[in-house]
Amino acid sequence: MWHLIDVSFWCVLFISALCSGQDLLTNPSFENGVTGWKGEGFTLQTDSSIAHEGAASALCTDRTQDWQGPTQDIILTGGSRYEFSAYIQLIDDSPASADQPVYVRITSSFSNGTTSVLELATRIRVSPSDGWVHLGGTFLYPNNKYTSATLSVEGPAAGVSYYFDDASLVEIPEYTTWEADANALIEAHRKNNIRFTSFVIFQVDHTRHLFSFGTAARSDFLFDIDFHQYRDVLYSLFNSVTLTTYDWLNYQDNVDGSSYFVTVAATDEALKNGLKVRGESFFSARPSSQPSWVSALNSQQLKDTVTNRISYLTGVTKGKVSQFVVNNQLLHGRFYEDRTGDPKFTQQLFKSIGAADPFPELLLNDFDVVAEGNHNLGYVDQINAFKDADVGLRGVGIQSRFPDFTKPDITLVKGRLDNLAATGLPLWITQLSVGSSDENEKADWYEDVLRLYFSEPSVEGISFYGFHDHDFNPNNSFVHGYSYTLDEAGKRYQRLIKQDWSTHVTQSLKTGTSFTVRGFQGDYAAVVYYRGKPVQRTTFTLGKADTTVTINVTATAEIQLPTVVDPFAPQDFEFATSSLNLQTIGHGTSTSQSQQLQCVSRRSAVSAVGDEKTVTIGCNAGEVLTGCSSFATNNDWRRDGEQVTFVNGKAVCTAFNGHYSSAGVQAEARCCSLRSLQCRYRTAGPSGTGERDEIIIPCADSEYPVGCGSWTFEAESAGTIFTSSFCVGENDDPVVGVYGYASCCQANPSLHCITMYSEFSGPNVGDRAVMTCPSELPFILTGCNYHAPNGRGAGAFIEGNISVTVLPSVVITWN
């Protein structure tokens, strides 16, 4: 009874906050003509023959542009929350009136001269047959000083007429007691009573949640021998895993199983270790999310391809994958409906997949429905339509990728979540992420949304967009590097699921007694102790109902308990080294007659953006190339590295940009001159594809490796290590391995060279590690590069006689 009172109190509080505030619109229901509203370039008038409620509605006709619609200047308070609501009905007066987009926006001009457009409500496809369609959304207005703000209705194509009625814009007060209310709901919905009867001393531990805490993870890491610690961390923090390599984009229309061989093997590994497996994007609704070969198919070819896909994927995953998103992001695209001409195509997909394999729960899934809410009401309508069609919809996916560097607004998120909960279907949080370069801020934001979602009775699981900084932006991730270090957000998440939201009890009972524990739902282990030693271990599950556990001791001999391993403890690591394909690719000689070593850095232009885009820089006459490095101009890691190449018989430094790069790269040649200075350029590779596998490029006894570099196809390199006799290129990811380059140089009289290493840089984007030559002797830098044990360095360059390495957001540790 207490629980019902608590929930009812929240609902009344929230609805009252939304509905009882003063309406900020003038004449919102058009009962006083069109007073307060403007209609630029079209006819705006009232019509008393039809209304959503009341005596009249606005009639919009003679529209010649898609942006034409009712507008009203409004007054808002910066930093305040608002709810907008209105109704629209299209008029079936032309062939163009079907499937029209409708947008409600606020355009603001600010005192600093900038403007912004805030989208409040979006309906991608509205037709006259829909009748009155509810437009609505909640938003936080920017906390900036503004000079004007205008609400506008836009979107239907030119020539499409419509009715508009019952608009409303009210301020929402902040929900200040949400945390206490959430904790009460967690107590009520995520815990049940366990009654123990026994005559023992025993310990009870919650070992796995009934609620699903999951994440997206890499399929190849789940069975690659080099990544056992990755798996240990995954199994420790999560009880479900989303394998995105099942996605439709990865399908190549082959029926021999090779498309998903790795993913199915990863599924088996996860199931063996007690994790449930989710799949996203059985199909994808947006045209941009189709495999390239699918976009060219005609209607019948597409239907055949869909049939083959369903048969193949359900065949290789039957009874294994617990959940699939059937046609991802259907609010944002209708590729199959448009191509086949069948408006119910996705509903048929639900039926066909469910018939082929009844095991997985089949979901809708979409974005901008809770983290941002302009599609919230459209999603409610879509969910209810699929429920009414009875096609096998068993849950609702809610993509929760909150805008980076922005605190989630719990007041708004709670209201949007309640709208979806009202559909009566289980809710699943997918692709959860918040982003901040401040790990404490990130921890606070993650804790807030986790607590809110965990407290909502309709939510049955949460899946992170990712957790490891090698799969995921470091600003969003909470496990870093191949030392698998938890940042503050990771520690906070671990504390929540292992302590705050977990049950651990030690108790002694006498004959004929019992006791009751209020425990979190999930799996438990109870260990009986006799004379201080474990003699029996019993497991049981607490579901969503109270249970009684009777422990009968059947033996007194000591038993061996399962070994508990700390997945975050440093682990021994083996890596492979080789000098595969070692070869000399050329020579260079300085023609200078100077007996004093002189070096200068020469920097290239900036390359184009894109994979394998290159830029080259060489040395001047009399100089010889001693060092070759490269760097991304935006401090990003998405670059392939550098190579020593030859142009017209002369060594040059070439930088390679990488896949998904967003800025260019530059190459830097270190060019030195000295009488009799000679260099031999060597390369080897690829290294092994294991974590930290190395490729070694040795120099002769009479030579020094004065410059070292590395290059890879896939932008996944841990960089370069200098030694006194060889260069090392280090691999970072199990894809293709790395290639290494060495400038092996000598002179007469002989060179005297030393290798120096800087301290590690900081963990944030653009942080630098700097090293200079010793001041007590006239050393000169001949080469410079970076090594990041956790990978993903932005590169290195020389400023004067100072070596500078730059890293993106990578936590540097060395085991």
N, C-alpha and C positions, 0 to 999 in steps of 0.2 A: 504493500500500500504506500509506503514511503517513497518507493521508486516511482510510482505513477504520479504522485503529487509533484515530485521533482521535475519530471519530464513535462507535465502539463504547465507548470510554472514557467519553464523556458519558452514553450510555444506561445503562451499568452504574452509574455514579455516581448518576444521578438516581433510578433505580428502587430502588437500595439505600437511598438516603436516605428514600424514601417508605415502604418496606416493612419495614426492619429496626429502626425506632425502637420504643421501648416503647409499647405500646398504653395509652392513657389511659382506656379504658373498662373498667368492671368487667363480667366475664362477657359479652364482646362477641358470642359465638356461641351463647349460651343453652344451653351444655352443662351448666350447673349451675342448671337451672330458670330462674326470672326474677330471681334474686339481683342486686341492684344497679339494677334497673329498676323504674319505677313506672307504674301504669296507673290514672289518675284517672277514675272514672265509667264504666268499661267492664271487660270481662273480659280479663285478660292472663295467658296460661298457655303452657306449652310443648306442642308436638305432635311426637311421635317418628315419626309416619308420613310426614312430609315435611320436608326440610331442604335448604338450598342446598348446604351441605357439613356434615359431621359427623353427629351423631346426632339433633339436634332443631332446631326453629326456634320462634320466638315466634308464637303465634296470638292475634290481636286480634279480638274479637267483641263483640256487644252495644253497639256504639258509637252514642250518641245525639246526638253533636255532631261537626262536621267537624274540630275541633281535637284530638280525643281520639286518642292514640297513645302508644307507649312513650316515656318520658322518663328521663333520668339526669342527676344533678348532676355537674358535671365541674370539674376544676381546670386552669386554663390560665395561661400566662405572657403578660403584656401585651407587645405588640410582636413576638410570635413567630408563625411560620407553621405551619399545620397542614393535614393532609389527612384528610378524612372519606370513608369508604366503607361501603356496606351494600347489601343486596338486599331487594326487596319483591316479593311476588306476591299480586295480588288474587284473591279467591275469587268465583267466578261463582255467587253464591247469591241474586241479586236483579236485576231489570231495571236498577237504578241503578248497577250495578257497572262498566259500560263507560265508558271515557273519563273517568277520574277524575284530578284534580290531586293531586300528592304533593309535600310540602315538607319539607325538613330544616332546622331553625333552631336557633340558639343565642340564648336570651333572657338578657340580663345586667343586673344591677343594680349601679350604681357608687356609690362612697362619696360622691359629690357629690349624690346623690339622683336622678340620671337613670337611665333604662333604655334599652336598645337591643335590636333584633332583627336578627340577622345571618343572612341566608339562605345556606345552604351548598350546597344542591342543590335543583333544581326540575325536575319532570316535569309538563308541562301536561296530558298525556293518557296515562293508563295504563289498560290493559284486562286482564282475566283471560287473554285469549288471548296476551298478551305473555310469559307465564311469569315467570321471575325477571327483574326489571328492576334494573339497577345504578344505585344512587344514589351520587353522589360529587361532591366539589369540594374545592378548596384555598382557603385564606383566611388573611388577616393579622388577628390578634386585636388590638383597640384597645389602645393603650399607656396605659391608664387603670387606676387602682386600682378593683377591683371587689369586691363583697361576695358575689355569687352568680352562677353561670352554669349554665344548664340546657339540655341538648340535647333536642330534641323532634322527633317525626315527626308531621306534620299533613297535612290536606288531603282525603283521600277523604270523600265525603259520608256523612252519618249513615246507619247501617244497612249500610254496606259493610264486610265483614270482609276480613282479609288476613293473610298470613304475613310475618314480618320476621326477617332472619337475617344473620349474619356482618358485624356492624358493626365499624368500626375507626376510631380517632382517634389519629393519630401526629403528632409534631412534625417539621417539615421544616427541615433546616439551611440556612442561607443559601448560595447558589451564588456563592462569592467569586471564582472564576476565570472568570466568564462572559465578560468582555470579551476576555481573551486567547484563549479558546476561540472566540469569535465572529470575531475577526480571522483566526484560522487557517482557519475555515470559509469566510470571505470569500475568502481567498487560494486555497483549494482549489476553490470552486464558482463564483466570479464572475469568474475570470480563466483565460485559456488562453495558450498560447505562440504567438507570431508569429515566424516565421523569415523574415528579409529577405535577399535576394541582389541585389547591384547593384554598380555602380562609381560612386558618387555621394556627395554630401553632401546629406542630406535631413532633414526634420523630420516627425515623426509625431504627430498629435494625435487623441485620442479626442473625437469630436464628439457622440455620442449613445449612451446606455446601451441595451443589450439588455433589461436589467431595467427594468420599468415604474415610473417615478417620476411620479405623477400627482396631480391635485387636482380637486375640484369647482370649476367656474367659471361665470360668468354668460353665458348664451347671448347676451343683447343686447349685451354689451360686446365680443363677438368680431367684430362687424362694424359697430358704431357708430363713426362717423368721429371722434368726440371721444375715443375710448378706445384710440388706437393704442399709447400707452405701456403700458396694461394688457396688451395683447396681446403687446407686446415682452417684458415681464416674464414673462408666462405661458410664452412659447415658450423663454425662456432657462432657466427653472427646471424645466420639466417636459417629458416626452415623451408624456404621455397626459392626457386631460381627461375628467372625468365631467360630463355635462350632465344635471342633475337635473330639468330641465324636460321631459324625456321621461317623467317619473314618471306613474304611473297617476292620481294625484290631479288632474293637469292635463288629463286626457282629457275632452272634452265631446261625444263620440259624433257627431262630424261627419266626413263622408267627403270633404270638399273640400280637406283639407290645412291648413285655417286653424288647427287646434289647435296644430300644431307647425311652422308656417311659419318662425318665428324660430329654433327649435331646429335644424331641418334646414339652414337657412342657416349657422348657427354650426358645424354639423358639417362642412359643405363647407369653411368657412374653416379649421377646425382641420386637416382632412385635407390641404388645400393647403399648409399650413405644417409638415407632417410629423408631426403628433400623431395618435395613435390616440384613438378616441372610445369611451367607456363609457356605457352607460345603466343606470340603476338603476330598479327597481320597474316592470318591464313590467306586473306586477300586484302587489298587496300583500295579505298574508294577514290582517292585523288588521282587525276591523270598523271601527275608528276611522280607518283609512287608505283608505277608499273615497271616491270622489266622492259628494257628497250624493245625487245622483239615482240612484246605483247601489244604495244601501242599501234602497230601496223595491222593487226588482225581485223578481219571483218566480223560481222555478227556471228555467223555460224562457226567460224574458226575460233572465236573467243569462247563460245559455249563449249566446243569440244575441248579446248585447253582447260577450261574450268573443271569439266568432268574428269579429265586426266589428272589434274592436280589433286582433286578430292580423293580419287581412287588411290593415287600414289602416296600422298601424305598420311591419310588415315591408315593405309596399309603398313607403313614403317613405324607409326607411332601408336597403333591400336592398343588401348588399355594402359598407355604410359603417360601421356601428356594430360594433365588434369584440367587444363583450361586453354581455350583458344579465343582470340578476337576474330570474329568471322570476316568482317569487312571494315577495316580500320578507318576511322575518321569520316564516317558517312555524312556527318553534317557539312563537311567541307568539300565533298565531291561525289559524283554519281557516275563514275566511269562506265560501270557495267550496265546500269540502267540506260544511259545515253547511247552506248554502242549497240546494245541489243534491242532497244526500244521497249523493254519490259520494265515498267515502273516498280514491279514487285520482285525484281531479280534478287536483291539481297535477302528478302524473306525466304525465297526459294533456296538460297545458299544455306541458311540455317537448317532447313528441312533436310537437304541433301547430306550435309556434313553430319547432322545428328543421326541420320539413318545409317550412314557408313560406319560411324563409331559413336555409340551412345555414351561413352565414358566421359569425355571432356565436357566441362561446363562451357557453353557458348555465350559470348559476350558481345555487346556493343562497346565501343571505346572511342573517346574523343577528347579534344582539348578546348580551351577557352570556355569551360563549363563550370569550373570552381576556382582554380588558381586565378584566372581572369574570367569574367562572367557574361560576356556579351552573347554567348550562345546557350546560356543556362536554360532559358525557357524553351528554346527550340529543341534542346536535348530532352526535356521533360515530355514534350509532345511526341518526339520520335520514339522514346521508350514506351510510352503508352500505346502508340500505334502498333509496335511489335508485340506488346503484351496482348492487345486485342486480337491480333492475327493468329496468336497461339502457334508460333513457329518454333518454339524451343529456346527462347531467350531466357537464360538462367542467371544473368547478372549484368551489372553495369560498370564498365571501366571508366575511371575518371583520371585522365592525365593531369598530373599535378607538378608541372615544371614551372615553378614560380619565377618571375623575372629576377635575373641576377642583380645583386647589390640593392635589393628592395626587400624590406621587412614584410613578410606575409601579414595581411590585415585579417585578424581572426574574426572580427565582427562580420566582415563581408563574406569570408569563406564559410562561416557557420550558416549564414542565411542561404547561400547557394547550395550548400550540402543538404540542408533541410528540404529544399525544393526537390532534390533528386531522391532523398529518402522517402518522400511522400509517394513515390511510385510503387513502393512496397517490394522492390527487388533488392537482393543483396548488392552492396556497393563494394567495388574493388579499386583501391588507389593505385594507379600505375604511373611509372616514370616520375616518381617523386624526386624533386631536387630543389634546393635553395642554393644561392651562390653569394659568397663573400670572400674577400682576400683576408679578412680578419677571422681567424678560426674560432674565437670566442663568440663573435657575432653570429657566425654560421651555426655554432652549437646552439645558441639561444633560439634561432629561427627554426632549426630542425626540431628541437624539443617542443616548441609551441605547436607546430603542425602535427607532429607525431601524437602529442597528447590529445589534440582535438580529434584527429581521425580515430585514434584508439578508443576514444570515449563515445563515438557515435555508434549506437547499437546496430545500425544497418550496415556498417563497414565491416567486412569480414577479412580484409587483408590489405597490406601496404607493400608495394614493391618499389624499391628505389630505381632511379634511372641508371645508377651505377654506384660503385663504392670505391673503386681503386683508381688512382690517378693516372694509370696507364691505359685505362679504358674510357676515361671520363675526365672532364675538365677539372684540374686541381682545385679550382675555387668551389666546386660542388662536391668533390669527393671527400672521404674522411679516412681512407687508408692510403698510405703513401709509400711509393718505391718498393723495391724488392727486399727491403728490411721490414715491410708491412707495418709501418709505424702508424699508430692511431693519433690523429690530431685531436683537438679538444672536442670537435663535433663527434668523432668516433668514440671517444671516451664517454661522452654524454649518452650516445645511443646505447653503448654497451652497458652503462649503468642502468638505463631505463629497462632494458629487456632482461638483464641478469639479476638486478637487485630490486629496483622500485616496483617493477611489474612482474616479479617472480616470487615464489614462496619457498622458504627453507626453514625447517622446524626440527628441533631436537627435543624429545619428550620421553619421560619415564612413566609407565602405567603399572598399577598394581592389579591384583586379581579382581575381576568383576567391575573394573572401571573403564571409562571411555573418555575421549575428549574430541572436540570438534575444531577444525581448522578452516578458516575462510581462505581458500586457495585460488590462485589463478588457474584458469582452465588450461588443460594440456596434459602432457605425459609426466609421470612421476616415478621416482625410484625410492623405495623405503628399505633401509638397511637396519637389521636387528643386531644389536650388540649384546654379547654375553661375557661378563667379566672383562669388559673393555675391548673385546675383540669381535669383529664382524663374523656372524655365523649364518646369516640368511639375507638374501636380497630379493625383494619383490617389486615388480613394476605394475603400475595401473594407470588408467586414464581418467581424468576428471573432465566430463563433457559439460553441457549447458544445463545439467540438473545436479542436484545434490547427490552424494553417494556415500555409502558406508564401506569401509575397508576393514576386514578382520584379518589379523596376521596371526597365523598359527605357527609357532616355532616347532620345526620338525627335527632339528639337529643342533648340536652345540660345538661342532668342530669349526675351527676358523676357516673362512673362505677368502679367496683372492678377489678383491674388488677391481672393477675396470680401471685401467690406467688413465689418469687425467693428464692431458698434455696441454701446455700453454702454447697456443698457436702463434703467439706474438713474440715468443722467446727467440733469440738469435739461433739460427740453425746452421749446421755444417753445410757447405755448399760445394758441389763439384762442378767444374766447367772444363770444357775441352779447349785445347790449344793446337794450332797447326800453322804451317807456312805453305798451305796448299797453293799450287800454281805460282810459286815464287819466281819472279823474273826481273831482269833489268830492262827498263823501257827506254833508256837513253842516258846521255851524258851532257854536262855543261862545264865550261871553263871560263873563268874571269880573264879578260885580256888586259886588265889594269896592271900597271907597273908599280903601283903604290905598295909599300911594305906595311902599311897601316890598314887594318881591317875596317871597312866602312860599310854600314848597312842602312837601307832606307826602305820604308814601306810604301808600296804602290797599290792603290785601291781602284777597283773596277767601277764601272757604272752600275746602276741597279738593274737587276734582271726583271723580266716580265713575271707576272703572277701565274702560277700553274705548275703542274708536275713536269719535271725534267726541263724546265726553262733554265737556260745556262747563261753565264756571263764569264768572261775571261780577262785576265790581266797578266802581262809579262814584264820583263825587266828591260832596262835600257842597255845600250851598247856598253861593253866593258863589265857589266854586272852578270851575276849568276844567281839563279833562283835557289834560295836556301830553305825558305819556309813557304807553306801554302795553307791558308785557313780561309774560313768563310763565316758569314753571320747573317741572320735574318734582320732586316731593318726595323721590324716591329717587335723584336724580342720574342718571337714565336719559335717553336721547335720544329715546325713542319717544313723541313728542308732535308735534302738527301746527303749533304756534305760537300766534300771537295776532292778533286783529283789533280794530280800533276799530269798534264797532257803536253803534246808537242805541236807547234805551229811553225811550219817552215824550218823544221829541224831544231827549234829552240824551245826549251821548257817554259811552260806557262802554267798559271794557276787557274783552274776552272771551278766555279761554284755551281751547284745544282739545287734548284728549288724543288719543293716537295708537293705531294698530293694534299689537297685541302689548304694549301698556303693562301694567305690573304694579303701578303705583301711580298716585295721582291727580296732577293739576296744579293750580297756583294762578296766578291772574292778579294782577298788581300795577298799580294806577293811580297815576301821579304826578299829584297834584292841586295846582295853583298858583292863587294869588290875587294880583291887582294891578289897581289902577284902570286901565281901558281895555285890559286884556289880552284879545286876541281870537285865536281859533284857527280855522283852516280845515282840515278833515280830508279827506285825499286818498288815493286808492288806485289801483293799476294792476296788471295781470296778466292771464294768467300770463306768466312769463318763458318763454324757450325751454327745451327739455328737455335741453340739452347741459350738460356739466360746467362749472360756474361761470357759466352764463348768468345775466344780471342783468336785473332789472326796476327801472327808475328812476322815482322819484316826485319831481318838482321842486316847489319852492316859488317864490313870486313874489319879485322883488328886494327888496321891503320886508318879507319874512317870513324867519324862521329855522325850519329843521326841528328843533324842540326835542325831538321824540320820533319814533322810527322802530321799525317792527315788520315781521314777515313771517309768512306762513301758507302751508301747502301741504296737499294732500290726503293725501300719502304719508309724512309725517314725515321727508322727506329734504330738509333745507334747510341751507345753510351759514350761515344767520343774516342779520344786518343790518349794513350799513355806514352810519355817519353821515358827512355832509360839511357844509360851511358853507351849502350851498344846496339839497341834495336828499338823499333817502334811497334806499338801494339794498337790495333783497332779492336774495340769491344762491342759485341752484339748486345741488343737490348730486347729483342722480340723474336718469337719463334716463327719467322716467316722466310727470310732469304739469306740472312747472315750479312756480314760487312766485309768490305775490302779495305786494305790498308796501304798507305804510301809512305815512303821514307826518302829523304834527301840525305844520302850518305856522302859526306864531304871530307876532304883532306887538303893539306897545303904543306909546302916546304919553305921555311921551317914549319914544324908540325903545329896544328891548332891545339889549344888547351880549352876544352869545353866542360861545363858542368850542367847538370839538369836540376832545376828547382821547381818546387810545387807550392802553390798558394794555399792559404786556408780556404775552407769551403765558403761559398757565397751564402747569402741569406736565402730564404725559401720563396720570396715573392717575385712576381714578374719584373724583369729588369734588374734584379739584384746582380751585383758584379763581384767577381773574385779577381784581385789584382796582384801582380807579382812584378818586381823589378830586379835588375841585376845587383849584385853586391856593390856597395859604394867604395869598398876599400881597394878594389882592383878595377881596371878599366875594361870590364866585360861589356860586350855588346850582344843584344838579342839577335839570334839568327832565325828563330822560329817560335811560334806560339800556337797552342790549341787548347781545347778544353777536355776534361773528363768528368762526367757526371755519373756516379755509380747507379743512380736511379734513372738515368737516361734523360732525353728530351732537353738538351742544351740548345740555347739560341745561337751559340757559336763563339768565336774568339777573334781578336784583332790586337794590333800593337799601336799604342799612342806614344810617340817619341821612342823611348827605350823601355816602355812599360807594357807588359802583357796584360790584356784585359779579357776575361771570359764573361759571358752574359748568359743568364739562365732565365727561362720562363718560370712559372710557378712550380718548382720542383723542390721537395724536401730532400736535402742532401745528408746522407748518412753513410758511413763506411764500416762494414763489419770486419 
